[in-house]
């Protein structure tokens, strides 16, 4: 099972110095990939609670301070030479498909073919409001964006006529280094996400949050969607984003332990072992750059967890 790391992009210690040290150390230690994710804003009075926390009206504190995803990924590309670079995820409906295609093309070319495109459609009504995009029919928009992206990336003369997006007959160069295009991974929680994945994508990005029961249900939907398609399991990359946390205060309640939260490395490692047994191809370890963040400690923590993968 491959191991990727979320870069220090979120939190008060998401600085240039920490970012450079982290990505260069990660590459030196031969981690498989580096990842960024997307957050447009931090609403003071959110219309929805944060996912999987129905009673929590406030979002996580580290969302208040974050670097732009694709700009950060470009910076990471310039400060590394071999490690893969991915998004987990970009809310594609907030972007124009041509602009999005050209941004990923640019990163792919300047990184010499190291990009992985993780896309989703978002869930925050506040972010949709700020993006001036209707919340309804967001899945239909996403389908058109993926169709348009593939045309921009693969066709010499690009033309697209959809309900939401239109591209007049045009030449849009250059193309990505990766052929036919960088790998597309899709994130989400619904049956529609997996249907979209089998039609337009090369894999799935899930999140290990809540119970393992919920995780295994997602894997079931993943497998069932592939079985209904004309493609095979080998055509798809299964990636899971996790947020490991080592409990340092013995007084913290661990009676009902959540996945990836434990008092020992072995306890967290047992969760990684279960992911591996479940057929996960890649795990992403996400540790945000909050007030006690330290680059060296984070890399060493990730190295210890990698032993279970």
Secondary structure, 3 states (H helix, E strand, C coil): CEEEEECCCECCCCCHHHHHHHHHHHHHCCCCEEEECCCCCCCCCCCCCCCCCCCCCCCCHHHHCECCHHHHHHHHHHCCCCCEEEECCEEHHHCCHHHHHHHHHHHHHHCCCCEEEEEECCCCHHHHHHHCCCCCCHHHHHHHHHHHHHHHHHCCCEEEECCCCEEEEECCCCCCCCCCCCEEEEECCCHHHHHHHHHHCCEEEEECCCCHHHHHHHHHHHHHHHHHCCCCHHHCEEEEEECCEECCCCCCCCCCCCCCEECCHHHHHHHHHHHHHCCCCEEEECCCCCCCCCHHHHHHHHHHHHCCC
